[in-house]
């Protein structure tokens, strides 16, 4: 398994199709606009002010995290370095590689965090303890 750093993650910008009268449209497609095929989609919303989400890593799962509405901050950690990304555009997403700890915080009122995942939910893919995460990245 390849070892990734926070510098391997980046914001991906999708095409926007504009209509002055009818709003905007952004298309996300497997094999076309995404760096992986989506097998699972979920979203977070109604996160109370001051609360955080995430606080875990994945062993194999890739994700694209999008602020579908509002804004929030995603902080990635590779065990040596941390990097924060402020998401506030529905046509931009953060591509998160496997093996990185993630924390989501600073949710604005009405924020919706849309997550596109490369795999179905698998409990064994999660690392939920930070010390266990550090051992995992040091063993790679």
Secondary structure, DSSP 8 states (H G I E B T S, - for coil): -----GGG-EEEE--EEEETTTEEEE---TTTTSSS---EEEEEE---TT--EEEEEESS--EEEEEEES-EEEEEE-SS-EEEEEE--TTEEEEE-TT-EEEEE---TT-EEEEEESS---GGGEE--HHHHHHHHHH-
